[in-house]
Amino acid sequence: MTAEVSKYTLEQIEALELAPGTEHEQLEGWVPELASEDDLRNALEKAFDYRGDVTITNKGGKKIEAFIFNRHTGATLAESYVQYFEPNVNGKQKLCYTDIARLEFSGKDRAAGKHWEDWVKAYNERKAAGEKNIALHPEME
């Protein structure tokens, strides 16, 4: 044990190990108000972290069902964009923040209520039952 580590008490170390995780917001079905530039930026940050599809309505009225996998936040909305995948469309798509009129968290949030501990428990149960060639994978509903 190094001198740096040994200065901590067992209680302090255990407290660090039990630090709270990130609170997972319930976003499924949410339609954020995009009244300001900050509203749009905040909603798109949440969409980037969301593990489901969102429906983007562009300024022309076209609805785009998308999974947002990347975003670039520039100094202005015109310099900012999201990158996304659409079902049945090959390749990455890109949309400038200034072209977004509406955003809806329309798809099922695949991460909601899912915890690593649940996956490990399911894996151990399957392994104990004698199942072979198993791995830890998320449930697909």
DSSP file (Angstrom, degrees, kcal/mol; ACC not computed):
  #  RESIDUE AA STRUCTURE BP1 BP2  ACC     N-H-->O    O-->H-N    N-H-->O    O-->H-N    TCO  KAPPA ALPHA  PHI   PSI    X-CA   Y-CA   Z-CA
    1    1 A M              0   0    0      0, 0.0     2,-0.1     0, 0.0     0, 0.0   0.000 360.0 360.0 360.0 133.0    0.0    0.0    0.0
    2    2 A T     >  -     0   0    0      1,-0.1     4,-2.4     4,-0.0     5,-0.2  -0.359 360.0-113.1 -78.0 162.0    1.4    3.4   -0.9
    3    3 A A  H  > S+     0   0    0      1,-0.2     4,-0.8     2,-0.2    -1,-0.1   0.863 117.0  57.3 -60.7 -35.9    1.8    6.2    1.6
    4    4 A E  H  4 S+     0   0    0      1,-0.2     3,-0.5     2,-0.2    -1,-0.2   0.921 111.9  39.4 -61.9 -45.6   -0.9    8.1   -0.3
    5    5 A V  H >4 S+     0   0    0      1,-0.2     3,-1.8     2,-0.1    -2,-0.2   0.875 107.8  62.6 -73.1 -38.1   -3.5    5.4    0.0
    6    6 A S  H 3< S+     0   0    0     -4,-2.4    -1,-0.2     1,-0.3    -2,-0.2   0.654  87.4  71.8 -67.8 -14.6   -2.6    4.5    3.6
    7    7 A K  T 3< S+     0   0    0     -4,-0.8     2,-0.3    -3,-0.5    -1,-0.3   0.636  84.5  85.5 -75.1 -11.7   -3.6    7.9    4.9
    8    8 A Y  S <  S-     0   0    0     -3,-1.8     2,-0.1    -4,-0.2    -3,-0.0  -0.678  78.9-127.9 -90.0 143.4   -7.3    7.1    4.3
    9    9 A T     >  -     0   0    0     -2,-0.3     4,-2.1     1,-0.1     5,-0.2  -0.442  25.7-109.7 -81.1 162.4   -9.3    5.2    6.9
   10   10 A L  H  > S+     0   0    0      1,-0.2     4,-2.7     2,-0.2     5,-0.2   0.884 120.4  54.5 -58.2 -39.8  -11.3    2.1    5.9
   11   11 A E  H  > S+     0   0    0      1,-0.2     4,-2.1     2,-0.2    -1,-0.2   0.887 107.4  49.8 -63.4 -39.6  -14.5    4.1    6.4
   12   12 A Q  H  > S+     0   0    0      2,-0.2     4,-1.8     1,-0.2    -1,-0.2   0.908 111.7  48.0 -66.2 -41.3  -13.3    6.8    3.9
   13   13 A I  H  X S+     0   0    0     -4,-2.1     4,-2.0     1,-0.2    -2,-0.2   0.930 112.1  48.9 -65.0 -44.9  -12.4    4.2    1.3
   14   14 A E  H  X S+     0   0    0     -4,-2.7     4,-1.2     1,-0.2    -1,-0.2   0.874 108.3  54.6 -62.9 -36.6  -15.8    2.4    1.7
   15   15 A A  H  < S+     0   0    0     -4,-2.1    -1,-0.2     1,-0.2     3,-0.2   0.892 108.5  49.1 -63.3 -39.1  -17.6    5.7    1.4
   16   16 A L  H >< S+     0   0    0     -4,-1.8     3,-1.3     1,-0.2    -1,-0.2   0.886 108.5  53.2 -66.9 -38.1  -15.8    6.4   -1.9
   17   17 A E  H 3< S+     0   0    0     -4,-2.0    -1,-0.2     1,-0.3    -2,-0.2   0.750 109.3  49.9 -68.1 -23.7  -16.7    2.9   -3.2
   18   18 A L  T 3< S+     0   0    0     -4,-1.2    -1,-0.3    -3,-0.2    -2,-0.2   0.018  77.9 147.3-105.1  26.5  -20.3    3.5   -2.5
   19   19 A A    <   -     0   0    0     -3,-1.3    -3,-0.1     1,-0.1    -4,-0.0  -0.339  56.7-100.0 -62.2 142.3  -20.5    6.9   -4.2
   20   20 A P        -     0   0    0      0, 0.0    -1,-0.1     0, 0.0     3,-0.1  -0.302  36.4-128.0 -65.7 148.3  -24.0    7.5   -5.8
   21   21 A G        -     0   0    0      1,-0.2     2,-0.3    -3,-0.1    -3,-0.0  -0.167  40.2 -68.9 -83.2-177.3  -24.4    6.9   -9.5
   22   22 A T        -     0   0    0      1,-0.1     2,-0.3    -2,-0.0    -1,-0.2  -0.567  50.2-116.7 -75.6 135.3  -25.8    9.2  -12.0
   23   23 A E        -     0   0    0     -2,-0.3     2,-0.7    -3,-0.1    -1,-0.1  -0.584  26.3-138.3 -71.2 128.1  -29.5    9.9  -11.8
   24   24 A H        -     0   0    0     -2,-0.3     2,-0.1    87,-0.0    -1,-0.1  -0.813  16.0-138.9 -94.4 115.0  -31.2    8.6  -14.9
   25   25 A E        -     0   0    0     -2,-0.7     2,-1.1     1,-0.1     3,-0.2  -0.425  13.2-123.6 -72.1 145.1  -33.9   11.0  -16.1
   26   26 A Q        +     0   0    0      1,-0.2    -1,-0.1    -2,-0.1    -2,-0.0  -0.773  49.5 152.5 -88.1  97.5  -37.2    9.6  -17.4
   27   27 A L    >   +     0   0    0     -2,-1.1     3,-2.8    19,-0.1    78,-0.3   0.603  21.6 123.5-104.2 -15.7  -37.2   11.2  -20.8
   28   28 A E  T 3  S+     0   0    0      1,-0.3    78,-0.2    -3,-0.2     3,-0.1  -0.260  86.9   9.3 -54.9 123.8  -39.3    8.7  -22.8
   29   29 A G  T 3  S+     0   0    0     76,-3.8    -1,-0.3     1,-0.3     2,-0.2   0.327  94.4 141.9  89.4  -7.0  -42.2   10.6  -24.3
   30   30 A W    <   -     0   0    0     -3,-2.8    75,-2.9    75,-0.2    -1,-0.3  -0.464  34.2-167.3 -73.2 136.6  -40.9   14.0  -23.4
   31   31 A V        -     0   0    0     73,-0.2    73,-0.2    -2,-0.2     2,-0.1  -0.907  19.4-148.5-120.9  98.7  -41.3   16.9  -25.9
   32   32 A P        -     0   0    0      0, 0.0     2,-0.5     0, 0.0    71,-0.4  -0.348  16.4-114.9 -70.7 146.8  -39.1   19.7  -24.7
   33   33 A E        -     0   0    0      1,-0.1     2,-0.3    69,-0.1     3,-0.3  -0.689  23.5-162.4 -77.0 128.6  -40.0   23.3  -25.2
   34   34 A L        +     0   0    0     -2,-0.5    -1,-0.1    67,-0.2     6,-0.1  -0.403  41.1 134.9-110.4  53.9  -37.4   24.8  -27.6
   35   35 A A        +     0   0    0     -2,-0.3     2,-0.3     4,-0.0    -1,-0.2   0.754  67.6  28.4 -76.4 -25.8  -38.2   28.5  -26.9
   36   36 A S  S  > S-     0   0    0     -3,-0.3     4,-2.0     1,-0.1     5,-0.2  -0.827  83.5-106.7-131.9 169.7  -34.5   29.6  -26.6
   37   37 A E  H  > S+     0   0    0     -2,-0.3     4,-2.6     1,-0.2     5,-0.2   0.900 121.9  51.8 -60.7 -41.5  -31.1   28.6  -27.8
   38   38 A D  H  > S+     0   0    0      2,-0.2     4,-2.8     1,-0.2     5,-0.2   0.889 106.2  54.2 -63.6 -39.1  -30.3   27.2  -24.4
   39   39 A D  H  > S+     0   0    0      2,-0.2     4,-2.4     1,-0.2    -1,-0.2   0.934 111.4  45.2 -58.3 -46.2  -33.5   25.1  -24.4
   40   40 A L  H  X S+     0   0    0     -4,-2.0     4,-2.4     2,-0.2    -2,-0.2   0.934 113.8  48.2 -64.5 -47.2  -32.4   23.6  -27.8
   41   41 A R  H  X S+     0   0    0     -4,-2.6     4,-1.8     1,-0.2    -2,-0.2   0.923 113.9  46.8 -60.2 -45.4  -28.8   23.0  -26.7
   42   42 A N  H  X S+     0   0    0     -4,-2.8     4,-2.0     1,-0.2    -1,-0.2   0.906 112.3  49.9 -64.5 -42.1  -29.9   21.3  -23.4
   43   43 A A  H  X S+     0   0    0     -4,-2.4     4,-2.3    -5,-0.2    -1,-0.2   0.894 110.9  49.2 -64.1 -39.9  -32.5   19.1  -25.1
   44   44 A L  H  X S+     0   0    0     -4,-2.4     4,-2.0     2,-0.2    -1,-0.2   0.824 107.5  54.8 -72.1 -30.1  -30.0   18.0  -27.7
   45   45 A E  H  X S+     0   0    0     -4,-1.8     4,-1.5    -5,-0.2    -1,-0.2   0.919 111.0  45.7 -63.7 -42.8  -27.5   17.1  -25.0
   46   46 A K  H  X S+     0   0    0     -4,-2.0     4,-1.3     1,-0.2    -2,-0.2   0.885 110.6  53.4 -66.9 -38.0  -30.1   15.0  -23.4
   47   47 A A  H  < S+     0   0    0     -4,-2.3    21,-0.3     1,-0.2     5,-0.2   0.866 105.5  54.7 -64.3 -35.7  -31.0   13.4  -26.8
   48   48 A F  H  < S+     0   0    0     -4,-2.0    -1,-0.2     1,-0.2    -2,-0.2   0.892 112.8  42.1 -64.0 -39.3  -27.3   12.5  -27.2
   49   49 A D  H  < S+     0   0    0     -4,-1.5    -1,-0.2    -5,-0.1    -2,-0.2   0.650  93.1 105.3 -80.8 -16.1  -27.3   10.7  -23.9
   50   50 A Y     <  -     0   0    0     -4,-1.3     2,-0.2    -5,-0.1    18,-0.1  -0.410  63.5-148.1 -68.8 138.6  -30.7    9.1  -24.5
   51   51 A R  S    S+     0   0    0     -2,-0.1    59,-2.2     2,-0.1     2,-0.3  -0.287  72.5  59.5-104.8  47.1  -30.6    5.4  -25.4
   52   52 A G  S    S-     0   0    0     -5,-0.2    16,-0.4    57,-0.2     2,-0.1  -0.917  92.9 -72.6-154.1 178.0  -33.6    5.4  -27.7
   53   53 A D        -     0   0    0     -2,-0.3    54,-2.8    55,-0.3     2,-0.3  -0.468  38.2-159.7 -79.3 152.0  -34.9    7.0  -30.8
   54   54 A V  E     -A   66   0A   0     12,-3.1    12,-3.1    52,-0.2     2,-0.6  -0.913  15.4-130.6-122.8 155.5  -36.0   10.6  -31.0
   55   55 A T  E     -AB  65 104A   0     49,-3.1    49,-1.9    -2,-0.3     2,-0.5  -0.944  22.3-165.2-108.8 119.8  -38.2   12.2  -33.6
   56   56 A I  E     -AB  64 103A   0      8,-3.0     8,-3.2    -2,-0.6     2,-0.6  -0.885   5.4-158.9-103.4 130.0  -36.8   15.4  -35.0
   57   57 A T  E     -AB  63 102A   0     45,-2.5    44,-2.8    -2,-0.5    45,-1.8  -0.950  16.2-147.4-106.3 122.3  -39.1   17.7  -36.9
   58   58 A N  E >   - B   0 100A   0      4,-2.7     3,-2.3    -2,-0.6    42,-0.2  -0.313  31.4 -96.7 -83.6 173.2  -37.1   20.1  -39.1
   59   59 A K  T 3  S+     0   0    0     40,-1.9    41,-0.1     1,-0.3    -1,-0.1   0.718 124.6  59.3 -63.4 -20.9  -38.1   23.6  -40.0
   60   60 A G  T 3  S-     0   0    0     39,-0.3    -1,-0.3     2,-0.1    39,-0.0   0.479 120.7-107.6 -84.5  -3.4  -39.6   22.3  -43.3
   61   61 A G  S <  S+     0   0    0     -3,-2.3     2,-0.3     1,-0.3    -2,-0.1   0.374  71.3 142.5  94.4  -3.7  -42.0   20.0  -41.3
   62   62 A K        -     0   0    0     -5,-0.1    -4,-2.7     1,-0.0     2,-0.5  -0.542  43.7-140.6 -73.5 133.3  -40.2   16.8  -42.2
   63   63 A K  E     -A   57   0A   0     -2,-0.3     2,-0.5    -6,-0.2    -6,-0.2  -0.823  15.6-166.5 -96.3 132.1  -40.2   14.3  -39.3
   64   64 A I  E     -A   56   0A   0     -8,-3.2    -8,-3.0    -2,-0.5     2,-0.6  -0.968  11.5-152.2-122.4 115.4  -37.0   12.3  -38.9
   65   65 A E  E     +A   55   0A   0     -2,-0.5     2,-0.3   -10,-0.2   -10,-0.2  -0.789  38.6 163.6 -84.4 123.2  -36.9    9.2  -36.6
   66   66 A A  E     -A   54   0A   0    -12,-3.1   -12,-3.1    -2,-0.6     2,-0.6  -0.959  47.9-139.1-145.9 154.9  -33.3    9.0  -35.5
   67   67 A F  E     -C   85   0B   0     18,-2.3    18,-2.0    -2,-0.3     2,-0.5  -0.973  32.3-143.6-110.5 112.7  -30.8    7.7  -33.0
   68   68 A I  E     +C   84   0B   0     -2,-0.6    16,-0.2   -16,-0.4   -16,-0.1  -0.656  30.7 164.0 -81.0 122.0  -28.5   10.5  -32.2
   69   69 A F  E     +     0   0B   0     14,-1.8     2,-0.3    -2,-0.5    15,-0.2   0.520  61.5  17.4-114.8  -9.8  -24.9    9.2  -31.8
   70   70 A N  E     -C   83   0B   0     13,-1.5    13,-2.9     2,-0.0     2,-0.3  -0.991  55.1-174.3-157.5 155.5  -22.9   12.4  -32.0
   71   71 A R  E     -C   82   0B   0     -2,-0.3     2,-0.5    11,-0.3    11,-0.2  -0.987  13.2-151.4-151.2 152.5  -23.2   16.1  -31.7
   72   72 A H  E     -C   81   0B   0      9,-3.0     9,-2.0    -2,-0.3     2,-0.8  -0.990  11.2-158.1-124.2 121.2  -20.9   19.1  -32.2
   73   73 A T        -     0   0    0     -2,-0.5     7,-0.2     7,-0.2     4,-0.1  -0.866  17.6-178.6-105.2 107.3  -21.6   22.2  -30.2
   74   74 A G        -     0   0    0     -2,-0.8     6,-0.1     2,-0.4     4,-0.0  -0.229  46.5 -89.6 -90.5-176.0  -20.2   25.3  -31.8
   75   75 A A  S    S+     0   0    0      4,-0.1     2,-0.3    -2,-0.1    -1,-0.1   0.797 112.5  29.1 -66.5 -29.2  -20.2   28.9  -30.7
   76   76 A T  S >  S-     0   0    0      1,-0.1     3,-0.6   -39,-0.0    -2,-0.4  -0.823  86.9-110.7-125.9 166.9  -23.5   29.5  -32.5
   77   77 A L  G >  S+     0   0    0     -2,-0.3     3,-1.3     1,-0.2    20,-0.7   0.871 118.5  59.2 -63.4 -35.6  -26.4   27.3  -33.5
   78   78 A A  G 3  S+     0   0    0      1,-0.3    -1,-0.2    19,-0.2    21,-0.0   0.774 106.7  47.3 -64.6 -25.7  -25.4   27.6  -37.1
   79   79 A E  G <  S+     0   0    0     -3,-0.6     2,-0.3    17,-0.1    -1,-0.3   0.423 101.9  83.8 -92.7  -0.3  -22.0   26.0  -36.2
   80   80 A S    <   +     0   0    0     -3,-1.3    17,-2.2    -4,-0.3    18,-0.4  -0.785  53.1 164.4-107.3 146.6  -23.6   23.2  -34.2
   81   81 A Y  E     -CD  72  96B   0     -9,-2.0    -9,-3.0    -2,-0.3     2,-0.3  -0.987  27.4-134.4-153.9 161.4  -25.0   19.9  -35.5
   82   82 A V  E     -CD  71  95B   0     13,-2.5    13,-2.4    -2,-0.3     2,-0.4  -0.887  14.5-148.2-113.2 151.2  -26.2   16.4  -34.6
   83   83 A Q  E     +CD  70  94B   0    -13,-2.9   -14,-1.8    -2,-0.3   -13,-1.5  -0.956  28.4 165.2-116.3 141.4  -25.2   13.2  -36.3
   84   84 A Y  E     -CD  68  93B   0      9,-2.0     9,-2.8    -2,-0.4     2,-0.4  -0.952  34.1-124.5-150.9 164.7  -27.8   10.4  -36.4
   85   85 A F  E     -C   67   0B   0    -18,-2.0   -18,-2.3    -2,-0.3     7,-0.1  -0.930  21.4-156.2-111.8 140.9  -28.8    7.1  -37.9
   86   86 A E    >   -     0   0    0      5,-0.4     3,-1.6    -2,-0.4   -20,-0.2  -0.910  30.7-100.8-111.5 144.5  -32.2    6.6  -39.4
   87   87 A P  T 3  S+     0   0    0      0, 0.0   -22,-0.1     0, 0.0     3,-0.1  -0.384 106.7   9.5 -60.3 140.1  -33.8    3.2  -39.7
   88   88 A N  T 3  S+     0   0    0      1,-0.2     2,-0.5    -2,-0.0    -3,-0.0   0.675 104.5 109.4  63.4  20.2  -33.5    1.8  -43.2
   89   89 A V    <   -     0   0    0     -3,-1.6    -3,-0.4     2,-0.1     2,-0.3  -0.992  65.7-132.7-125.5 125.3  -31.1    4.5  -44.3
   90   90 A N        +     0   0    0     -2,-0.5     0, 0.0    -3,-0.1     0, 0.0  -0.542  64.4   8.6 -77.3 137.6  -27.5    3.6  -44.9
   91   91 A G  S    S-     0   0    0     -2,-0.3    -5,-0.4     2,-0.0     2,-0.2  -0.019  94.2 -49.6  89.4 170.3  -24.9    5.9  -43.4
   92   92 A K        -     0   0    0     -7,-0.1     2,-0.3    -9,-0.0    -7,-0.2  -0.521  47.2-153.1 -80.4 145.4  -24.7    8.7  -41.0
   93   93 A Q  E     -D   84   0B   0     -9,-2.8    -9,-2.0    -2,-0.2     2,-0.4  -0.812   4.9-155.1-114.7 160.1  -26.9   11.7  -41.3
   94   94 A K  E     -D   83   0B   0     -2,-0.3     2,-0.4   -11,-0.2   -11,-0.2  -0.999   9.6-176.9-139.9 138.9  -26.2   15.3  -40.1
   95   95 A L  E     -D   82   0B   0    -13,-2.4   -13,-2.5    -2,-0.4     2,-0.2  -0.992  24.3-127.4-140.9 130.2  -28.5   18.1  -39.2
   96   96 A C  E >   -D   81   0B   0     -2,-0.4     3,-1.8   -15,-0.2   -15,-0.3  -0.474  22.7-123.6 -72.6 143.0  -27.7   21.7  -38.2
   97   97 A Y  G >  S+     0   0    0    -17,-2.2     3,-1.7   -20,-0.7   -19,-0.2   0.842 110.5  63.0 -55.5 -35.2  -29.2   22.9  -34.9
   98   98 A T  G 3  S+     0   0    0    -21,-0.6    -1,-0.3   -18,-0.4   -20,-0.1   0.692  97.5  57.7 -66.9 -16.4  -30.7   25.8  -36.8
   99   99 A D  G <  S+     0   0    0     -3,-1.8   -40,-1.9   -41,-0.1     2,-0.6   0.437  84.5 100.1 -91.6   0.0  -32.8   23.4  -38.9
  100  100 A I  E <   +B   58   0A   0     -3,-1.7   -42,-0.2   -42,-0.2     3,-0.1  -0.778  34.5 164.1 -95.9 122.7  -34.5   21.8  -35.8
  101  101 A A  E     +     0   0A   0    -44,-2.8     2,-0.3    -2,-0.6   -67,-0.2   0.747  68.0  11.1-101.2 -33.3  -38.1   23.0  -35.0
  102  102 A R  E     -B   57   0A   0    -45,-1.8   -45,-2.5   -69,-0.1     2,-0.4  -0.993  56.3-162.8-150.2 149.6  -39.2   20.2  -32.6
  103  103 A L  E     -B   56   0A   0    -71,-0.4     2,-0.4    -2,-0.3   -47,-0.2  -1.000   8.0-177.2-137.2 134.8  -37.7   17.3  -30.7
  104  104 A E  E     -B   55   0A   0    -49,-1.9   -49,-3.1    -2,-0.4     2,-1.9  -0.996  28.7-138.1-135.5 130.6  -39.6   14.3  -29.2
  105  105 A F        +     0   0    0    -75,-2.9   -76,-3.8    -2,-0.4   -75,-0.2  -0.607  47.8 154.1 -83.2  80.3  -38.1   11.5  -27.2
  106  106 A S        +     0   0    0     -2,-1.9   -52,-0.2   -78,-0.2    -1,-0.2   0.745  36.9  77.0 -89.6 -28.1  -40.3    9.0  -29.0
  107  107 A G  S    S-     0   0    0    -54,-2.8   -78,-0.2    -3,-0.2     2,-0.2  -0.396  92.0 -86.4 -86.8 163.0  -38.5    5.7  -28.9
  108  108 A K        -     0   0    0     -2,-0.1     2,-1.0     1,-0.1   -55,-0.3  -0.465  40.8-121.5 -66.2 132.5  -38.2    3.3  -25.9
  109  109 A D    >   -     0   0    0     -2,-0.2     3,-1.1     1,-0.2   -57,-0.2  -0.683  23.7-164.5 -78.0 104.5  -35.4    4.2  -23.6
  110  110 A R  T 3  S+     0   0    0    -59,-2.2    -1,-0.2    -2,-1.0    29,-0.1   0.673  85.0  50.8 -67.1 -18.3  -33.3    1.0  -23.7
  111  111 A A  T >  S+     0   0    0    -60,-0.1     3,-1.7     2,-0.1    -1,-0.3   0.585  78.8 118.3 -95.8 -10.8  -31.3    2.0  -20.6
  112  112 A A  T <  S-     0   0    0     -3,-1.1     3,-0.1     1,-0.3   -86,-0.0  -0.364  91.5  -5.0 -63.3 125.6  -34.3    2.8  -18.4
  113  113 A G  T 3  S+     0   0    0      1,-0.2     2,-0.5    -2,-0.1    -1,-0.3   0.496 101.3 126.7  74.0   2.9  -34.3    0.6  -15.3
  114  114 A K    <   -     0   0    0     -3,-1.7     2,-0.4     4,-0.0    -1,-0.2  -0.811  34.7-179.5 -97.6 131.6  -31.5   -1.5  -16.5
  115  115 A H    >>  -     0   0    0     -2,-0.5     4,-1.6     1,-0.1     3,-0.7  -0.963  37.8-123.9-131.3 147.5  -28.6   -2.0  -14.2
  116  116 A W  H 3> S+     0   0    0     -2,-0.4     4,-2.6     1,-0.3     5,-0.2   0.876 112.4  59.0 -54.3 -40.6  -25.3   -3.8  -14.5
  117  117 A E  H 3> S+     0   0    0      1,-0.2     4,-2.4     2,-0.2    -1,-0.3   0.867 102.9  52.9 -60.3 -36.6  -26.1   -5.8  -11.4
  118  118 A D  H <> S+     0   0    0     -3,-0.7     4,-2.3     2,-0.2    -1,-0.2   0.900 109.6  48.4 -64.5 -40.9  -29.3   -7.1  -13.1
  119  119 A W  H  X S+     0   0    0     -4,-1.6     4,-2.5     2,-0.2    -2,-0.2   0.920 111.7  49.0 -65.9 -43.3  -27.3   -8.3  -16.1
  120  120 A V  H  X S+     0   0    0     -4,-2.6     4,-2.8     2,-0.2    -2,-0.2   0.918 110.7  50.8 -63.1 -42.6  -24.7  -10.0  -13.9
  121  121 A K  H  X S+     0   0    0     -4,-2.4     4,-2.3     1,-0.2    -1,-0.2   0.931 111.4  47.6 -59.9 -46.5  -27.5  -11.7  -11.9
  122  122 A A  H  X S+     0   0    0     -4,-2.3     4,-2.2     2,-0.2    -1,-0.2   0.904 112.4  50.1 -62.7 -41.1  -29.2  -13.0  -15.1
  123  123 A Y  H  X S+     0   0    0     -4,-2.5     4,-2.7     1,-0.2    -2,-0.2   0.941 111.1  48.2 -61.1 -48.5  -25.8  -14.2  -16.4
  124  124 A N  H  X S+     0   0    0     -4,-2.8     4,-2.6     1,-0.2    -2,-0.2   0.874 110.8  51.4 -62.7 -37.4  -25.0  -16.1  -13.2
  125  125 A E  H  X S+     0   0    0     -4,-2.3     4,-1.5    -5,-0.2    -1,-0.2   0.917 112.3  45.7 -64.6 -43.3  -28.5  -17.7  -13.1
  126  126 A R  H  <>S+     0   0    0     -4,-2.2     5,-2.1     2,-0.2    -2,-0.2   0.901 114.1  48.7 -66.6 -40.3  -28.1  -18.9  -16.7
  127  127 A K  H ><5S+     0   0    0     -4,-2.7     3,-1.7     1,-0.2    -2,-0.2   0.913 109.8  51.5 -65.4 -43.0  -24.6  -20.1  -16.0
  128  128 A A  H 3<5S+     0   0    0     -4,-2.6    -1,-0.2     1,-0.3    -2,-0.2   0.803 104.0  58.9 -63.4 -29.1  -25.7  -22.0  -12.8
  129  129 A A  T 3<5S-     0   0    0     -4,-1.5    -1,-0.3    -5,-0.2    -2,-0.2   0.479 123.2-107.2 -79.3  -1.9  -28.5  -23.6  -14.9
  130  130 A G  T < 5 +     0   0    0     -3,-1.7    -3,-0.2     1,-0.3    -2,-0.1   0.539  62.7 158.6  92.0   7.0  -25.7  -25.1  -17.1
  131  131 A E      < -     0   0    0     -5,-2.1    -1,-0.3     1,-0.1     3,-0.3  -0.410  26.3-150.2 -66.7 140.2  -26.3  -22.9  -20.2
  132  132 A K        +     0   0    0      1,-0.2    -1,-0.1    -2,-0.1    -5,-0.0  -0.671  65.5  26.1-109.6 163.8  -23.2  -22.7  -22.5
  133  133 A N  S    S+     0   0    0     -2,-0.2     2,-0.3     1,-0.2    -1,-0.2   0.896  82.8 149.4  52.6  48.6  -21.9  -20.0  -24.8
  134  134 A I        +     0   0    0     -3,-0.3     2,-0.3   -11,-0.0    -1,-0.2  -0.795  21.6 178.4-110.0 155.6  -23.5  -17.2  -22.9
  135  135 A A        -     0   0    0     -2,-0.3     2,-0.8     2,-0.0     0, 0.0  -0.943  41.4 -88.6-145.9 165.1  -22.3  -13.6  -22.5
  136  136 A L        +     0   0    0     -2,-0.3   -16,-0.1   -14,-0.0   -17,-0.1  -0.709  59.1 157.0 -81.6 111.1  -23.5  -10.5  -20.8
  137  137 A H        -     0   0    0     -2,-0.8     3,-0.1   -18,-0.1     2,-0.0  -0.966  44.5-102.9-132.2 149.3  -25.7   -8.7  -23.4
  138  138 A P        -     0   0    0      0, 0.0     2,-0.2     0, 0.0   -27,-0.0  -0.377  43.8-102.5 -67.6 151.7  -28.5   -6.2  -22.9
  139  139 A E        -     0   0    0    -29,-0.1     2,-0.6    -2,-0.0   -20,-0.0  -0.550  29.8-146.8 -72.8 137.6  -32.1   -7.4  -23.2
  140  140 A M              0   0    0     -2,-0.2    -1,-0.0     1,-0.1   -30,-0.0  -0.935 360.0 360.0-108.6 117.7  -33.7   -6.5  -26.5
  141  141 A E              0   0    0     -2,-0.6    -1,-0.1   -31,-0.0    -2,-0.0   0.416 360.0 360.0-102.5 360.0  -37.4   -5.9  -26.2
